[in-house]
Amino acid sequence: MSFIDTFSEMLILLFAMAIGYLAHRLGYLGEGIDARLSKLILNITLPAMIVGSVVSGSALPGTAEILSTLRVAAVFYGIQLLAAFAVPRFLGGTPGQKGVWRYGLVFSNLGFIGYPVVISLFGADKLFYAVILQLPFNMLSYTLGPLMLAGAKQFRWKQFLSPSIIASVIALTIALTGVRVPAQIGDLMNFVGDLTVPLSLLVVGSLLAGLPDMQALSAFRFWALSVLRLLVLPVLLWLILRQMDVDPVVQGIAVIEMAMPVAVNGSMLCLEYGGDTETMAQVIFITTLLSIVTIPLVAMVLL
């Protein structure tokens, strides 16, 4: 793989976060605006992106391939859920911080960073496998995510009917049944969905600008979580998938997706449900910054 290509992709994302940081300092973004933008992302642009990623697929894999990829996804999320159960008790911190540790270990940035990296390494025709891997993310992030970040007091059954979950069910149904949707609908969904990545990164940058300091750069817990998220979990997944009858391309995509930094969706959910937005923003920042180096390393060593 090309270190420079991946490095360039990461710089683009960090640049967008820097613009959000600057916009906050200039007064264009802030707490109230960030919260409203988060609602826009979670309820409109992200669902559109989820559906559009499947509807616009010109040649979807067969049902057997999709089910095989979902089997890999079960291992993928199983490893992360076990880590989320075991690790936070050792990292310590406040209840809000432990919720962030759990979320960060389960939910990586599969779409916003993962998709460009997968296209760079495997080609655009293999992107659908990454989309399939992300479908459980969309369902789990908006059900388990609020529970992890804010506790049972913030859980509502109606979260199972959130726009993102509904969009995920629609996308999986379309993929499994092979229903052909008019291309114009895919174009419409993608046009709106394409707003998700830049808006999300701007909000994260704005959240970082509102922090009193960057204690994450000197806190052991943040570095320990980063090593687990970016290096240990990908290696563990690689070791397990090597023992399974898995297509090498699917294995490679799963491993590289596991190496992604913490999902920026975490900041949106913290704003929506009352989680520790400060800790979450710092975790997203430091893992994204470190991933500029760790993602190429994982690709060179494990793929």
LUMNU-823290 format. One record per residue (C-alpha): residue in one letter; x, y, z. Coordinates in steps of 0.05 Angstrom, whole numbers, always signed. Layout:
BEGIN
(pt "A" (X Y Z)) ...
END
This chain:
BEGIN
(pt "M" (+0 +0 +0)) (pt "S" (+22 +72 -8)) (pt "F" (+37 +106 +57)) (pt "I" (+32 +174 +23)) (pt "D" (-38 +161 -5)) (pt "T" (-66 +141 +63)) (pt "F" (-29 +197 +98)) (pt "S" (-61 +246 +49)) (pt "E" (-131 +219 +64)) (pt "M" (-120 +229 +138)) (pt "L" (-94 +300 +129)) (pt "I" (-158 +318 +92)) (pt "L" (-200 +295 +151)) (pt "L" (-157 +331 +201)) (pt "F" (-161 +394 +159)) (pt "A" (-237 +391 +163)) (pt "M" (-233 +385 +239)) (pt "A" (-185 +445 +240)) (pt "I" (-236 +486 +201)) (pt "G" (-289 +468 +252)) (pt "Y" (-241 +489 +307)) (pt "L" (-229 +556 +272)) (pt "A" (-304 +567 +260)) (pt "H" (-318 +558 +334)) (pt "R" (-264 +609 +352)) (pt "L" (-294 +658 +302)) (pt "G" (-364 +648 +332)) (pt "Y" (-394 +612 +272)) (pt "L" (-403 +547 +311)) (pt "G" (-416 +534 +384)) (pt "E" (-455 +493 +434)) (pt "G" (-525 +509 +409)) (pt "I" (-507 +505 +335)) (pt "D" (-466 +441 +346)) (pt "A" (-526 +407 +379)) (pt "R" (-573 +426 +321)) (pt "L" (-523 +403 +269)) (pt "S" (-517 +337 +306)) (pt "K" (-592 +327 +301)) (pt "L" (-588 +343 +227)) (pt "I" (-533 +292 +217)) (pt "L" (-564 +236 +258)) (pt "N" (-634 +244 +232)) (pt "I" (-626 +264 +159)) (pt "T" (-557 +262 +126)) (pt "L" (-530 +198 +158)) (pt "P" (-593 +156 +142)) (pt "A" (-589 +182 +71)) (pt "M" (-516 +160 +66)) (pt "I" (-533 +91 +93)) (pt "V" (-588 +78 +43)) (pt "G" (-550 +111 -14)) (pt "S" (-489 +67 -4)) (pt "V" (-531 +5 -21)) (pt "V" (-580 +34 -70)) (pt "S" (-525 +62 -114)) (pt "G" (-487 -4 -116)) (pt "S" (-483 -24 -189)) (pt "A" (-464 -97 -176)) (pt "L" (-480 -122 -106)) (pt "P" (-450 -189 -82)) (pt "G" (-494 -250 -79)) (pt "T" (-533 -271 -16)) (pt "A" (-480 -323 +3)) (pt "E" (-425 -271 +0)) (pt "I" (-465 -222 +41)) (pt "L" (-480 -275 +94)) (pt "S" (-407 -294 +96)) (pt "T" (-388 -221 +106)) (pt "L" (-440 -216 +162)) (pt "R" (-406 -276 +195)) (pt "V" (-341 -237 +195)) (pt "A" (-380 -177 +222)) (pt "A" (-404 -221 +281)) (pt "V" (-331 -236 +299)) (pt "F" (-312 -163 +286)) (pt "Y" (-363 -136 +336)) (pt "G" (-357 -194 +384)) (pt "I" (-283 -178 +396)) (pt "Q" (-299 -105 +407)) (pt "L" (-357 -119 +455)) (pt "L" (-313 -165 +496)) (pt "A" (-260 -110 +500)) (pt "A" (-313 -59 +520)) (pt "F" (-335 -105 +576)) (pt "A" (-266 -120 +604)) (pt "V" (-222 -59 +591)) (pt "P" (-258 +1 +623)) (pt "R" (-253 -27 +693)) (pt "F" (-177 -26 +687)) (pt "L" (-174 +43 +654)) (pt "G" (-218 +74 +709)) (pt "G" (-244 +145 +707)) (pt "T" (-312 +175 +719)) (pt "P" (-376 +138 +698)) (pt "G" (-381 +184 +638)) (pt "Q" (-309 +170 +618)) (pt "K" (-319 +95 +624)) (pt "G" (-378 +102 +577)) (pt "V" (-332 +136 +528)) (pt "W" (-280 +80 +535)) (pt "R" (-335 +28 +520)) (pt "Y" (-361 +66 +460)) (pt "G" (-291 +78 +433)) (pt "L" (-273 +5 +437)) (pt "V" (-336 -18 +401)) (pt "F" (-347 +35 +348)) (pt "S" (-291 +56 +300)) (pt "N" (-295 +105 +243)) (pt "L" (-316 +54 +191)) (pt "G" (-348 +102 +143)) (pt "F" (-318 +172 +147)) (pt "I" (-246 +148 +146)) (pt "G" (-254 +74 +131)) (pt "Y" (-289 +81 +64)) (pt "P" (-235 +125 +31)) (pt "V" (-180 +79 +58)) (pt "V" (-215 +16 +32)) (pt "I" (-223 +47 -37)) (pt "S" (-150 +66 -37)) (pt "L" (-126 -4 -17)) (pt "F" (-177 -50 -50)) (pt "G" (-212 -9 -103)) (pt "A" (-281 +22 -108)) (pt "D" (-313 -44 -131)) (pt "K" (-298 -75 -63)) (pt "L" (-329 -19 -22)) (pt "F" (-395 -56 -13)) (pt "Y" (-361 -105 +34)) (pt "A" (-343 -47 +78)) (pt "V" (-415 -24 +75)) (pt "I" (-439 -93 +98)) (pt "L" (-390 -91 +156)) (pt "Q" (-418 -23 +176)) (pt "L" (-491 -44 +177)) (pt "P" (-488 -75 +247)) (pt "F" (-451 -11 +269)) (pt "N" (-510 +31 +249)) (pt "M" (-558 -13 +287)) (pt "L" (-515 -21 +350)) (pt "S" (-489 +51 +354)) (pt "Y" (-558 +81 +362)) (pt "T" (-583 +29 +412)) (pt "L" (-522 +7 +453)) (pt "G" (-487 +74 +442)) (pt "P" (-534 +117 +485)) (pt "L" (-534 +62 +539)) (pt "M" (-458 +62 +541)) (pt "L" (-451 +138 +541)) (pt "A" (-508 +161 +586)) (pt "G" (-534 +99 +621)) (pt "A" (-603 +67 +624)) (pt "K" (-635 +133 +645)) (pt "Q" (-626 +159 +575)) (pt "F" (-650 +96 +540)) (pt "R" (-716 +97 +504)) (pt "W" (-748 +41 +465)) (pt "K" (-762 +91 +409)) (pt "Q" (-686 +92 +397)) (pt "F" (-697 +26 +360)) (pt "L" (-738 +66 +311)) (pt "S" (-686 +121 +300)) (pt "P" (-677 +143 +228)) (pt "S" (-607 +112 +225)) (pt "I" (-632 +43 +248)) (pt "I" (-691 +45 +200)) (pt "A" (-643 +64 +144)) (pt "S" (-597 +5 +163)) (pt "V" (-655 -45 +161)) (pt "I" (-676 -18 +93)) (pt "A" (-605 -22 +66)) (pt "L" (-595 -94 +91)) (pt "T" (-663 -115 +62)) (pt "I" (-645 -86 -5)) (pt "A" (-578 -120 -4)) (pt "L" (-605 -189 +15)) (pt "T" (-665 -188 -31)) (pt "G" (-629 -158 -90)) (pt "V" (-685 -108 -102)) (pt "R" (-665 -59 -156)) (pt "V" (-681 +13 -137)) (pt "P" (-682 +68 -190)) (pt "A" (-614 +100 -198)) (pt "Q" (-644 +168 -188)) (pt "I" (-663 +150 -116)) (pt "G" (-591 +130 -103)) (pt "D" (-566 +195 -131)) (pt "L" (-614 +235 -87)) (pt "M" (-594 +196 -25)) (pt "N" (-520 +205 -40)) (pt "F" (-528 +279 -54)) (pt "V" (-555 +290 +17)) (pt "G" (-512 +235 +49)) (pt "D" (-448 +266 +24)) (pt "L" (-459 +323 +73)) (pt "T" (-449 +275 +132)) (pt "V" (-374 +270 +132)) (pt "P" (-355 +344 +127)) (pt "L" (-411 +366 +176)) (pt "S" (-390 +313 +227)) (pt "L" (-317 +333 +224)) (pt "L" (-335 +407 +231)) (pt "V" (-376 +392 +293)) (pt "V" (-319 +351 +324)) (pt "G" (-270 +408 +310)) (pt "S" (-318 +457 +342)) (pt "L" (-325 +412 +404)) (pt "L" (-249 +410 +410)) (pt "A" (-246 +486 +407)) (pt "G" (-293 +489 +467)) (pt "L" (-248 +447 +512)) (pt "P" (-212 +483 +568)) (pt "D" (-147 +446 +552)) (pt "M" (-120 +384 +518)) (pt "Q" (-105 +341 +578)) (pt "A" (-114 +280 +533)) (pt "L" (-44 +291 +507)) (pt "S" (-15 +275 +575)) (pt "A" (-66 +226 +604)) (pt "F" (-46 +153 +606)) (pt "R" (-118 +129 +597)) (pt "F" (-124 +162 +529)) (pt "W" (-59 +133 +503)) (pt "A" (-77 +63 +529)) (pt "L" (-145 +66 +495)) (pt "S" (-112 +90 +431)) (pt "V" (-63 +32 +429)) (pt "L" (-119 -18 +440)) (pt "R" (-165 +14 +388)) (pt "L" (-113 +25 +334)) (pt "L" (-65 -33 +342)) (pt "V" (-85 -89 +390)) (pt "L" (-156 -101 +364)) (pt "P" (-135 -105 +290)) (pt "V" (-80 -155 +307)) (pt "L" (-129 -197 +348)) (pt "L" (-180 -197 +291)) (pt "W" (-126 -216 +241)) (pt "L" (-105 -275 +284)) (pt "I" (-176 -301 +289)) (pt "L" (-196 -292 +216)) (pt "R" (-133 -328 +194)) (pt "Q" (-163 -391 +226)) (pt "M" (-229 -383 +189)) (pt "D" (-248 -397 +117)) (pt "V" (-254 -323 +98)) (pt "D" (-243 -291 +31)) (pt "P" (-175 -255 +34)) (pt "V" (-206 -190 +9)) (pt "V" (-261 -191 +62)) (pt "Q" (-209 -208 +115)) (pt "G" (-164 -150 +93)) (pt "I" (-222 -101 +92)) (pt "A" (-245 -124 +161)) (pt "V" (-175 -117 +191)) (pt "I" (-163 -47 +162)) (pt "E" (-232 -25 +185)) (pt "M" (-217 -49 +255)) (pt "A" (-156 -4 +254)) (pt "M" (-197 +60 +246)) (pt "P" (-200 +114 +300)) (pt "V" (-260 +124 +345)) (pt "A" (-324 +141 +307)) (pt "V" (-342 +214 +304)) (pt "N" (-414 +192 +315)) (pt "G" (-396 +189 +389)) (pt "S" (-395 +264 +394)) (pt "M" (-463 +269 +361)) (pt "L" (-492 +218 +410)) (pt "C" (-460 +252 +470)) (pt "L" (-493 +318 +450)) (pt "E" (-559 +283 +438)) (pt "Y" (-563 +240 +501)) (pt "G" (-519 +277 +552)) (pt "G" (-454 +237 +551)) (pt "D" (-384 +263 +567)) (pt "T" (-374 +306 +505)) (pt "E" (-306 +332 +528)) (pt "T" (-275 +264 +537)) (pt "M" (-306 +238 +473)) (pt "A" (-281 +296 +431)) (pt "Q" (-210 +286 +458)) (pt "V" (-212 +211 +445)) (pt "I" (-235 +223 +374)) (pt "F" (-181 +275 +364)) (pt "I" (-122 +235 +391)) (pt "T" (-141 +169 +357)) (pt "T" (-152 +205 +290)) (pt "L" (-85 +240 +297)) (pt "L" (-48 +176 +314)) (pt "S" (-83 +137 +259)) (pt "I" (-45 +177 +206)) (pt "V" (+14 +131 +224)) (pt "T" (-20 +69 +252)) (pt "I" (-66 +54 +193)) (pt "P" (-9 +50 +142)) (pt "L" (+30 +7 +192)) (pt "V" (-28 -42 +201)) (pt "A" (-36 -46 +126)) (pt "M" (+37 -58 +113)) (pt "V" (+45 -111 +167)) (pt "L" (-21 -149 +165)) (pt "L" (-47 -144 +93)) 
END
